[in-house]
Amino acid sequence: MMATTNNDEAEGGGQRRRPRDLLKSYYGITEGSDVAPAASSLCDINGANFDPNVYLSKLLKERSLMELMDKEQEMVKHIKTLDSDMQTLVYENYNKFISATDTIRKMKTDFKKMEDEMDRLATNMSAITEFSGCISAALQDRRQQITKLSGVHTLLKKLQFLFELPARLQKCIEQESYSQAVRYCAKSRKVLHQYQHMPSFHGIQEDVKQIVQQLSFKLREQFRQKNSSPKQLAECVDLLLQLNEPAEELCEEFLSYARQKIDEDLARLEQEIRLLEAQGAASKGPVVADGSVPMDILEFVDCGCNGFLSNICLVIASYNDMFLNRQHEDEQLDAIAVKKLVHFVNELMKQYFDYVRQRVHLEHSTGDNTILVRSLDRFHRRLQAMNKLLPDTDFSRAGTEIVSKAARDRVSHYLLSLMQHLSDCLTDIRQSLASQNLVGKQEDRSANPSALLRKMSSSLTDQIKCVLSNLQTFIDSDITFAMKPYFHSTFCMHDVREGLVVAFIRHILKVSNEFCDGCGDKISAPPALLLILSRFCHDLEQSTIGYLLTLVDDQFLLDDSSKVTSSTELRNEARAAAQRLLNHYVQVQGLTISQMLRKSVETRDCLSSIEPRNVRAVMKRVIEDVTGIDSLVGQLYEEGIRTERTSDSTRRSYTYSNQRQASRSQWSYAPSTMDNSLMSNIQKLFSEKIEIFSKVEFNKVSVLTGIIKISLKTFLECVRLKTFGRYGLQQIQVDTHYLQLYLWRFVSDENLVHLLLDEIVGSAIHRCLDPVTMEPSVIELICERG
């Protein structure tokens, strides 16, 4: 049974190997017979040397029955998979097989027809070759004769052309076919010159010369016509050059007559400028007296590009073709021609650039830069193209200077606008302050200092942002000159950042400092305006400067900060201006109150005063003014830091005053002869020193402290210059007690008020002829009643 199975498998293996051997023989694959295959390769079912008998014997020896059954199932499964794949492959390629079969069948038919046609072609070519040989043999004897006769015929035609040449030239002149006449002359010039010694040809040459002179005259007449276009001028010059006219003279004439047309374009541009200037002078709208409407900047540039630049480019191109690109060996003539052309173009372009500068300079009425930038971009593009026509010149540099100058002019215009806007904001603030009594109760919330400050700050910031947005059109990505290094860095860094933003910030600080200097109309500035400006400069130093510089750096892509003004430098300048304004405000308000106190002392007769019954009105006015200043400063600055207050601030000074009075009574009426002023000076040595004009901090308490110190110091100095009677001294006691009741609330240290008021009372006692003081209870009663 097993042997039978082995025989069947061997027969099946032989049948399977037969197609494989046939395929190997077809593709030329040979198996080496000398080298025996390895035993492992014989058992590789996917190898080329696979032997099924050896593989089966190995399985029977090494595997059990169950393993053989599993192996059989596995192999059956693989066989089914391969059969399925084969069927799928056949089905998928069936149509391709059919199409390939049809194509091969058709090719067989076509090739058969082609073979028949090739046979007929070979037969016809043989016949043609035989016939050509017969013709060559028949005409061989007459070939030289025919060639000779053909040359004689050509010569006769040339002679006929020469004899008819004068008539033909005359007819071309009558028909104004000047180019055809010039071609006839050029065609016959060499022959006539070669045979001019023969009488017949000499006569023809003389007639042709006379006609050529007439032709040159006609061409020059056409050349001088004003309505001739540059193209017509170029044709005339080209024909004259072919007639051997002097090239240098023709250069001069061509440029001279070409300039007439170009001057008309320049005259039109000049007329537009004068029209716009007349409109600006008249200030009557866009329509002037003759009804003409001036072009806008874009139309002006288009007119110059399409008119002047187009014509001058055509002249340059024509000039190059006629005088520089012609085939001749005179290098000196080329140098002269180039020099004349460069001088001609430079002179006209200089005039054109002047007109463009004037027109761009007049473009200052609008805040939108879109049309201006588009016109400058077109102008710059055309100049770039023009440099290719005339390599010896560089008009792009002059054009770039015009573009840069226009950009700087716009920046200057915006800077002036911002300065004017700042002036308008300050004027509005002054008008609002003038219409409201800021010292008293504020009824209109929109006119209080904090609202005015916010309005001015936001207005100026928005205006700067609007200006920066308008200037960004100069560096848009579609603008040719925007990305040029020689324009972009200079415009963004020096013009916009330094020339606009930094310059405007410094202008604000300069104007603010002028209020401290008292220049011009700033002498009579209201104190509230000084306070508002001080807070505005303080806000600049704290946040606004950093925000504006960051904004301009981001919008205009500024990376290198080493060549520009630093933010720290500007903030220091702003802080210095804010500090100076605040100091000046304190001085102005202190001097205002001091003036009232000084007049109240100087105008009063302190020797013959009546017994005090109430507080003087001027002291009440001082308290009202200080209260108003406190309210005003509190709207703009924070409270500040105060020292700890005593439990009873209203009585402390009188204890000290009474102590001073007791001390004075001890040494004033004692037997000792010690000078009173010496005792006073000795006592001051042990009192706390008060710095009147000290630095003012940016808070309300520091501002009020500075004002009160100046006021009380003035009051003290005025008291030292007066002589008091008994009731004059007592009035000073009442007034100082009233001031002490209220002023201690506004200062950073109440002891400062106590010391100054005690100094005032002490000085009054020293200057009193009858130093009898009033009882503290009576003083308190009068002050409470007042």
C-alpha positions in Angstrom: 0.0 0.0 0.0 2.7 2.4 1.0 4.8 1.5 -2.1 1.9 2.1 -4.4 1.4 5.5 -2.8 5.1 6.3 -3.3 4.9 5.3 -6.9 1.9 7.5 -7.5 3.5 10.4 -5.8 6.6 9.8 -7.9 4.6 9.8 -11.1 2.8 12.9 -10.0 6.1 14.6 -9.1 7.4 13.8 -12.5 4.3 15.2 -14.2 4.7 18.4 -12.2 8.4 18.7 -13.0 7.8 18.4 -16.8 6.2 21.9 -17.3 8.8 23.4 -15.0 11.6 21.9 -17.1 9.9 23.2 -20.3 9.8 26.8 -18.8 13.4 26.6 -17.7 14.4 25.5 -21.2 12.3 28.4 -22.7 13.9 31.1 -20.5 17.4 29.6 -20.9 17.8 28.5 -17.3 20.3 25.7 -16.9 20.9 23.6 -13.8 24.4 22.6 -12.9 24.8 18.9 -13.2 28.2 18.7 -11.7 27.3 19.9 -8.3 24.8 17.8 -6.3 22.1 19.7 -4.6 22.2 19.8 -0.8 19.8 17.6 1.2 18.2 20.7 2.8 17.4 22.2 -0.6 15.8 19.0 -1.8 13.2 19.3 1.1 12.5 23.0 0.5 9.1 23.0 -1.0 9.6 26.5 -2.4 13.1 25.9 -3.7 14.3 25.1 -7.2 15.8 21.7 -6.3 12.7 20.4 -4.5 12.3 16.6 -4.6 8.9 15.4 -3.5 10.1 11.8 -2.9 12.9 12.9 -0.6 10.5 15.3 1.2 7.8 12.6 1.6 10.4 10.1 2.9 11.6 12.6 5.4 8.1 13.3 6.6 7.4 9.6 7.1 10.5 9.1 9.1 10.3 12.1 11.3 6.6 12.7 11.9 3.9 10.8 13.6 0.6 9.9 12.1 -1.3 12.8 13.7 1.4 15.2 12.5 1.2 13.8 9.0 -2.6 14.3 9.0 -2.1 17.9 10.1 0.5 18.4 7.5 -1.8 17.0 4.9 -4.6 19.4 5.9 -2.2 22.3 5.9 -0.9 21.4 2.4 -4.5 21.0 1.1 -5.4 24.4 2.5 -2.4 26.0 0.8 -3.2 24.3 -2.5 -6.8 25.6 -2.4 -5.5 29.1 -1.6 -3.1 29.0 -4.6 -5.8 27.7 -6.9 -8.1 30.5 -5.8 -5.4 33.1 -6.4 -4.6 31.6 -9.8 -8.3 31.8 -10.8 -8.5 35.3 -9.6 -5.4 36.3 -11.6 -6.8 34.7 -14.7 -10.2 36.4 -14.3 -8.5 39.8 -13.8 -6.2 39.5 -16.8 -8.7 37.8 -19.1 -9.7 41.1 -20.9 -6.1 42.0 -21.3 -5.3 38.6 -22.8 -8.2 39.0 -25.3 -7.1 42.6 -26.2 -3.5 41.5 -26.7 -4.6 38.7 -29.0 -6.7 41.1 -31.1 -3.8 43.6 -31.3 -1.4 40.8 -32.4 -3.8 39.7 -35.1 -4.3 43.2 -36.4 -0.5 43.8 -36.4 -0.1 40.7 -38.6 -2.6 42.1 -41.1 -1.0 45.6 -41.1 2.5 44.3 -41.6 1.4 42.2 -44.5 -0.1 45.3 -46.3 3.0 47.3 -45.4 5.2 44.7 -47.1 3.2 45.0 -50.3 3.5 48.8 -50.3 7.3 48.6 -49.7 7.7 46.3 -52.6 5.8 48.7 -54.9 7.9 51.7 -53.5 11.1 49.8 -54.3 9.9 49.1 -57.9 9.0 52.8 -58.4 12.4 54.1 -57.0 14.2 51.8 -59.4 12.2 53.2 -62.3 12.9 56.8 -61.2 16.6 56.2 -60.8 16.7 54.7 -64.3 14.8 57.6 -65.8 17.0 60.2 -64.1 20.1 58.5 -65.4 18.7 58.8 -69.0 18.0 62.5 -68.6 21.4 63.2 -67.2 23.1 61.4 -70.0 20.9 63.3 -72.6 21.6 66.8 -71.1 25.2 66.4 -70.1 26.5 68.1 -73.2 24.3 71.2 -72.9 24.6 71.8 -69.1 27.5 74.3 -69.3 25.7 76.2 -72.1 22.5 76.5 -70.0 24.4 77.7 -67.0 26.1 80.4 -69.1 22.8 81.5 -70.5 21.3 81.7 -67.0 24.1 83.9 -65.8 23.7 86.2 -68.9 20.0 86.5 -68.1 20.7 87.5 -64.5 23.2 90.1 -65.6 20.7 91.5 -68.1 18.1 91.8 -65.4 20.6 93.7 -63.2 21.5 96.0 -66.1 17.8 96.6 -66.7 17.3 97.5 -63.0 20.2 99.9 -63.2 18.9 101.7 -66.3 15.5 101.9 -64.8 16.8 103.0 -61.3 16.4 106.8 -61.7 12.8 106.3 -62.9 12.0 103.9 -60.1 13.5 106.2 -57.4 11.5 109.2 -58.8 8.3 107.1 -58.7 9.0 106.0 -55.1 9.5 109.7 -54.0 6.2 110.7 -55.7 4.4 107.8 -53.9 6.3 108.7 -50.6 7.7 105.1 -50.5 10.9 106.4 -49.0 12.0 103.0 -47.5 11.7 101.3 -50.9 13.7 104.1 -52.5 16.4 103.7 -49.9 16.5 99.9 -50.5 17.0 100.6 -54.2 19.9 102.9 -53.5 21.5 100.5 -51.1 21.2 97.7 -53.6 22.8 99.6 -56.5 25.4 101.7 -54.6 28.2 99.2 -54.8 27.7 98.4 -58.5 27.5 102.0 -59.6 30.6 102.8 -57.6 32.5 99.9 -59.1 31.7 100.8 -62.7 31.6 104.6 -62.4 34.4 104.9 -64.9 32.1 103.8 -67.7 30.2 106.7 -69.2 26.8 105.0 -69.2 27.1 104.0 -65.5 28.5 107.4 -64.6 25.4 109.1 -66.0 23.2 106.8 -64.0 25.2 107.5 -60.9 24.9 111.3 -61.3 21.1 111.0 -61.8 20.8 108.8 -58.7 22.9 111.3 -56.6 20.5 114.1 -57.5 17.5 112.0 -56.7 19.1 110.9 -53.4 19.6 114.5 -52.4 15.9 115.1 -53.1 15.1 112.0 -51.1 17.2 113.3 -48.2 15.5 116.6 -48.3 12.1 114.9 -48.1 13.1 112.8 -45.2 14.5 115.8 -43.3 11.2 117.6 -43.9 9.3 114.7 -42.5 11.8 114.6 -39.6 11.1 118.2 -38.7 7.3 117.9 -38.6 6.0 118.4 -35.0 3.3 115.9 -35.3 5.7 113.1 -36.1 5.8 110.3 -33.5 9.0 109.0 -32.0 8.6 105.9 -34.2 8.3 108.0 -37.3 11.4 109.9 -36.3 13.3 106.7 -35.8 12.3 105.5 -39.2 13.4 108.8 -40.8 16.8 108.7 -39.0 17.3 105.1 -40.0 16.7 105.9 -43.7 19.0 108.9 -43.6 21.7 106.8 -42.0 21.4 104.2 -44.8 21.9 107.2 -47.2 25.3 107.8 -45.5 24.2 111.1 -43.8 26.5 112.3 -41.0 25.6 110.2 -37.9 26.7 112.8 -35.3 24.6 115.5 -37.0 21.7 113.1 -37.1 22.1 112.4 -33.4 21.7 116.1 -32.6 18.7 116.5 -34.8 17.0 113.3 -33.6 17.4 114.3 -29.9 16.4 117.9 -30.7 13.2 117.0 -32.5 12.4 114.2 -30.0 12.6 116.7 -27.2 9.8 118.8 -28.6 7.4 115.9 -28.0 8.8 115.2 -24.6 8.7 118.8 -23.6 5.0 118.8 -24.2 4.6 115.9 -21.7 6.7 117.9 -19.1 4.6 121.0 -19.8 1.5 119.1 -19.0 2.9 117.9 -15.7 3.9 121.5 -14.9 0.5 122.7 -15.7 -1.1 120.2 -13.3 1.3 121.4 -10.5 0.4 125.1 -11.2 -3.3 124.2 -11.2 -3.0 122.5 -7.8 -1.0 125.4 -6.4 -3.7 127.8 -7.6 -6.4 125.7 -6.0 -4.5 125.7 -2.7 -4.0 129.5 -2.9 -7.7 130.1 -3.7 -9.0 127.5 -1.2 -12.3 127.3 -3.2 -12.6 123.6 -3.6 -11.5 121.3 -6.3 -12.7 123.4 -9.2 -10.8 126.6 -10.1 -11.6 129.6 -12.1 -11.3 128.0 -15.6 -13.3 124.9 -14.5 -10.3 122.6 -14.7 -10.0 119.9 -12.1 -6.4 119.0 -11.0 -5.3 115.4 -11.2 -4.8 113.4 -8.0 -1.3 112.1 -7.3 -2.1 108.7 -8.8 -3.3 110.2 -12.1 -0.3 112.6 -12.1 2.1 109.7 -11.8 0.3 107.6 -14.4 0.3 110.7 -16.7 4.1 111.0 -16.2 4.7 107.2 -16.7 2.5 106.7 -19.7 3.5 110.0 -21.3 6.9 111.2 -20.4 8.6 108.0 -19.4 7.1 106.0 -22.2 8.2 108.5 -24.8 11.7 108.9 -23.4 12.1 105.1 -23.2 11.0 104.9 -26.9 13.5 107.6 -27.8 16.3 105.7 -25.9 15.4 102.4 -27.5 15.2 104.0 -31.0 18.4 105.8 -30.4 20.2 102.6 -29.4 18.9 100.8 -32.5 19.9 103.6 -34.9 23.2 104.8 -33.5 24.6 102.3 -31.0 23.5 98.9 -32.2 24.4 99.3 -35.8 27.2 97.3 -37.3 30.1 99.7 -37.8 33.7 99.9 -36.6 33.8 103.6 -35.5 34.2 103.3 -31.7 34.7 107.0 -31.3 31.3 107.6 -32.9 29.7 105.2 -30.3 31.3 107.1 -27.4 30.1 110.5 -28.8 26.6 109.1 -29.3 26.4 107.6 -25.8 27.6 110.9 -24.3 24.9 112.9 -26.1 22.2 110.4 -25.1 23.2 110.4 -21.5 23.3 114.2 -21.3 19.9 114.4 -23.1 18.2 111.9 -20.7 19.8 113.3 -17.5 18.6 116.8 -18.3 15.1 115.7 -18.9 14.9 113.3 -16.0 16.2 116.0 -13.7 13.3 118.2 -14.7 10.9 115.3 -14.4 12.1 114.5 -10.9 11.7 118.1 -9.9 8.0 118.0 -11.0 7.4 114.8 -9.1 9.0 116.2 -6.0 6.8 119.3 -6.2 3.6 117.2 -6.7 4.4 114.8 -3.9 5.2 117.8 -1.6 1.7 119.2 -2.3 0.1 115.9 -1.3 -0.6 116.8 2.3 -4.3 117.4 2.5 -5.4 113.8 3.2 -4.6 111.5 6.1 -4.9 108.3 3.9 -1.6 107.2 2.3 -3.1 104.5 0.1 -3.2 106.5 -3.1 0.2 108.2 -2.4 1.9 104.9 -1.8 0.4 103.3 -4.9 1.6 106.2 -7.0 5.1 106.1 -5.5 5.2 102.3 -6.2 4.3 102.8 -9.8 6.9 105.5 -10.1 9.6 103.3 -8.6 8.7 100.3 -10.8 9.0 102.3 -14.0 12.3 103.7 -13.0 13.6 100.2 -12.3 12.6 99.2 -15.8 14.2 102.3 -17.3 17.6 101.5 -15.9 17.8 98.4 -18.2 17.5 100.7 -21.3 20.4 103.0 -20.3 22.9 101.0 -18.2 25.2 104.1 -17.8 22.7 105.8 -15.6 21.1 105.0 -12.3 17.7 106.7 -12.0 16.5 104.3 -9.3 18.7 106.1 -6.7 17.1 109.4 -7.5 13.6 107.7 -7.5 14.4 106.1 -4.1 15.4 109.5 -2.7 12.0 110.9 -3.8 10.2 108.0 -2.3 12.1 108.4 1.0 11.6 112.1 1.0 7.8 111.6 0.5 7.8 109.1 3.4 9.7 111.6 5.6 7.3 114.4 4.6 4.3 112.2 5.6 5.9 111.5 8.9 6.6 115.2 9.5 3.0 116.0 8.5 1.7 113.5 11.0 4.1 114.8 13.7 2.7 118.3 13.1 -0.8 116.9 13.2 -0.1 115.2 16.6 1.5 118.4 17.9 -1.6 120.3 16.9 -3.8 117.7 18.4 -1.9 118.0 21.7 -2.4 121.8 21.5 -6.1 121.3 20.9 -6.4 118.9 23.9 -4.6 121.4 26.2 -6.9 124.2 24.9 -10.0 122.0 25.6 -8.8 121.3 29.1 -8.1 125.0 29.8 -11.6 125.9 28.5 -13.2 123.1 30.7 -11.3 124.3 33.7 -12.2 127.9 33.0 -15.9 127.0 32.8 -15.8 125.1 36.1 -14.8 126.1 39.6 -12.5 123.2 40.2 -11.6 124.5 43.7 -15.1 124.3 44.8 -17.7 121.6 44.3 -17.5 119.9 41.0 -21.0 119.5 39.4 -20.0 118.4 35.9 -18.3 115.0 36.1 -17.1 115.1 32.5 -15.1 118.2 33.4 -13.3 116.9 36.5 -9.5 116.5 36.3 -9.6 112.7 36.2 -12.1 112.7 33.3 -10.1 115.4 31.4 -6.9 113.3 32.0 -8.5 110.1 30.7 -9.9 111.9 27.7 -6.6 113.5 26.7 -4.6 110.3 27.3 -7.0 108.1 25.3 -7.3 110.7 22.5 -3.5 111.1 22.1 -3.0 107.3 22.2 -5.7 106.6 19.6 -4.3 109.4 17.4 -0.8 107.8 17.5 -2.2 104.4 16.7 -4.2 105.8 13.8 -1.1 107.5 12.4 1.0 104.3 12.8 -1.7 102.3 11.0 -1.7 104.9 8.1 2.1 104.7 7.9 2.1 100.9 7.6 0.9 101.3 4.0 4.5 102.2 3.1 5.8 98.8 4.1 3.0 96.6 2.7 4.2 93.3 1.1 3.0 94.2 -2.4 5.0 97.5 -2.5 8.3 97.1 -4.4 10.4 99.7 -2.5 9.0 98.6 0.9 11.4 95.6 1.3 14.4 97.4 0.0 17.0 97.6 2.8 17.9 101.1 2.0 14.3 102.2 2.5 12.8 99.8 5.1 15.3 100.2 7.9 15.6 104.0 7.5 11.9 104.5 7.3 10.9 102.2 10.2 13.7 103.0 12.6 14.7 106.6 12.0 11.5 108.1 10.5 8.6 106.4 12.3 10.1 105.3 15.6 12.6 108.2 16.3 11.1 110.9 14.0 7.5 110.4 15.0 6.8 108.5 18.2 10.0 109.4 20.2 9.9 113.0 18.8 6.2 113.4 19.8 6.8 112.0 23.3 9.7 114.5 23.8 7.5 117.3 22.4 4.9 116.5 25.1 7.6 116.7 27.7 9.0 119.9 26.2 5.5 121.5 26.3 5.0 120.3 29.8 8.3 121.8 30.9 7.4 125.1 29.3 4.5 125.4 31.7 7.1 125.4 34.5 9.3 127.9 32.7 6.4 130.3 32.1 7.0 130.8 28.4 4.5 132.7 26.3 0.9 131.9 26.9 1.9 129.3 29.5 2.5 132.0 32.2 -1.2 132.2 33.1 -1.8 128.4 33.0 -4.3 127.3 35.6 -2.8 125.3 38.5 -5.2 122.4 37.7 -3.7 122.0 34.3 -0.2 121.7 35.8 -1.5 118.9 38.0 -3.2 117.1 35.1 0.0 117.4 33.0 2.0 116.1 35.9 -0.2 113.1 36.2 -0.1 112.6 32.4 3.7 112.6 32.4 3.7 110.2 35.4 1.4 107.9 33.4 3.8 108.2 30.4 6.6 107.1 32.6 4.7 104.2 34.2 3.0 102.6 31.2 2.3 104.6 28.1 5.9 105.0 26.8 6.5 101.3 27.0 3.2 100.5 25.3 3.8 102.9 22.4 7.4 101.8 21.8 6.4 98.1 21.9 3.5 98.9 19.5 5.8 100.6 16.9 8.4 97.9 17.2 5.9 95.1 16.5 4.1 96.9 13.7 7.2 97.9 11.9 9.3 94.8 12.6 12.2 96.5 14.5 14.7 94.1 16.0 17.8 96.1 16.5 17.3 98.4 19.5 21.0 99.5 19.8 20.6 102.4 17.5 17.4 103.9 18.8 16.3 105.7 21.9 15.8 103.3 24.8 12.6 103.1 26.7 14.5 103.7 30.0 15.8 107.0 28.7 12.4 108.3 27.7 10.8 107.1 31.0 13.5 109.0 33.0 12.8 112.1 31.0 9.0 111.7 31.6 9.5 111.2 35.3 11.7 114.3 35.5 9.0 116.3 33.7 6.3 115.0 36.0 8.3 115.8 39.1 9.0 119.3 37.9 5.4 119.9 37.1 4.3 118.7 40.5 6.9 120.8 42.2 5.8 123.8 40.2 2.1 123.1 41.1 3.0 123.0 44.8 4.9 126.3 44.5 2.1 128.0 42.6 -0.6 126.9 45.0 1.6 127.6 48.0 2.3 131.1 46.7 -1.4 131.7 46.0 -2.3 131.0 49.6 0.8 132.7 50.8 -0.3 135.9 49.0 -3.6 135.9 50.8 -1.9 135.4 54.2 0.7 138.1 53.4 -1.9 140.7 52.5 -3.9 139.8 55.6 -0.9 140.6 57.8 0.5 143.6 55.9 -2.9 145.4 55.4 -3.9 145.0 59.1 -3.1 147.5 61.8 -1.9 145.1 64.5 -1.1 147.7 67.1 -4.5 149.3 67.4 -6.6 146.2 66.8 -9.8 145.6 68.8 -10.2 142.6 70.9 -10.8 139.5 68.7 -14.3 138.2 68.7 -14.1 135.8 65.7 -11.8 134.2 63.2 -10.8 136.4 60.3 -12.4 135.6 56.9 -9.0 135.1 55.2 -8.3 132.1 57.5 -11.6 130.5 56.5 -10.7 131.2 52.8 -7.4 129.5 53.4 -9.1 126.4 54.8 -11.6 126.4 51.9 -8.8 126.6 49.3 -6.7 123.9 51.0 -9.8 121.7 51.1 -10.5 122.3 47.4 -6.9 121.5 46.5 -7.1 118.3 48.6 -10.2 117.3 46.6 -8.5 118.1 43.3 -5.3 116.3 44.0 -7.2 113.3 45.4 -8.9 112.8 42.0 -5.5 112.3 40.3 -3.1 110.9 42.9 -3.3 108.3 45.6 -3.6 109.2 49.3 0.0 108.5 50.4 1.4 107.6 53.8 0.7 109.5 57.0 2.4 109.2 60.4 0.4 108.1 63.4 -1.7 110.9 64.8 -2.0 111.9 68.4 -5.2 111.5 70.3 -5.8 115.3 70.6 -4.4 117.3 67.8 -6.3 120.4 68.6 -4.8 121.2 72.0 -1.2 120.3 71.7 0.0 123.6 70.3 -1.3 125.7 73.0 0.4 123.7 75.6 3.6 124.3 73.7 2.7 127.9 73.1 2.0 128.4 76.7 5.3 126.8 77.6 7.0 129.2 75.2 5.1 132.1 76.8 6.0 131.0 80.3 9.6 130.6 79.2 9.6 134.1 77.7 8.1 135.6 80.9 10.8 134.0 82.9 13.6 135.6 81.0 11.9 138.7 79.7 11.2 140.2 83.1 14.1 138.7 85.0 17.0 140.9 86.3 19.2 139.3 83.7 20.0 141.5 80.7 20.2 138.6 78.2 19.0 139.5 74.7 15.5 138.1 73.8 16.5 137.2 70.3 19.5 135.2 71.6 17.2 133.1 73.7 14.9 132.6 70.8 17.7 131.4 68.6 19.0 129.0 71.3 15.5 127.5 71.6 15.3 127.0 67.8 18.5 124.9 68.0 16.7 122.3 70.0 13.5 122.3 67.8 13.0 120.1 64.8 14.3 121.5 61.5 11.7 121.8 58.8 12.7 121.8 55.1 10.2 124.0 53.3 11.0 123.2 49.6 11.6 119.5 49.9 11.0 116.9 47.2 7.3 116.3 46.5 6.2 112.7 46.2 3.6 111.5 43.7 0.7 111.3 46.3 -1.9 113.6 47.7 -0.4 113.9 51.2 3.0 115.0 50.0 1.5 117.6 47.7 -0.7 119.1 50.4 2.2 119.0 52.9 4.4 121.0 50.5 1.6 123.7 49.9 0.9 124.1 53.6 4.6 124.4 54.5 5.1 127.2 51.9 1.9 129.0 53.1 2.8 128.8 56.9 6.4 129.7 56.2 5.2 132.9 54.4 2.8 133.6 57.3 5.7 133.2 59.8 8.0 135.6 57.8 5.3 138.2 57.6 4.6 138.0 61.3 8.3 138.6 62.0 8.2 141.8 60.1 5.2 143.3 62.0 4.8 144.9 65.5 1.8 143.7 67.5 -0.3 145.1 70.2 -2.1 143.0 72.8 -5.2 142.4 70.7 -3.1 141.9 67.6 -1.3 139.1 69.3 -4.5 137.6 70.5 -5.9 137.7 66.9 -2.9 135.7 65.8 -3.6 133.2 68.5 -7.2 132.8 67.3 -6.2 132.5 63.7 -3.4 129.9 64.3 -5.7 127.8 66.5 -8.3 127.9 63.7 -5.7 126.8 61.2 -4.5 124.1 63.5 -8.0 122.7 63.9 -8.1 121.8 60.1 -4.6 121.8 58.6 -3.3 118.8 60.5 -5.7 116.6 58.6 -4.0 117.3 55.2 -0.3 116.8 56.1 1.8 113.7 56.4 3.0 114.6 59.9 0.8 116.8 62.2 3.8 117.8 64.2 5.0 119.9 61.2 1.8 122.0 61.5 2.2 122.3 65.2 5.8 123.5 65.0 5.1 126.1 62.3 2.1 127.5 64.0 4.0 127.6 67.4 6.7 129.5 65.5 4.2 132.0 64.3 2.7 132.5 67.8 6.1 132.7 69.3 7.3 135.3 66.7 4.1 137.4 67.4 4.8 137.3 71.1 8.4 138.5 70.5 7.1 141.3 68.3 4.4 142.3 70.7 4.6 145.5 72.8 2.2 144.2 75.4 2.5 140.4 75.3 -0.7 139.4 77.1 -2.1 136.1 75.7 -5.7 135.0 75.5 -6.9 132.1 77.5 -7.1 128.8 75.6 -10.7 128.2 76.6 -11.7 131.6 75.1 -9.7 130.8 71.9 -11.5 127.5 71.5 -14.9 129.1 72.1 -14.2 131.8 69.4 -13.0 129.2 66.9 -16.0 126.9 67.6 -18.3 129.8 67.1 -16.5 130.9 64.0 
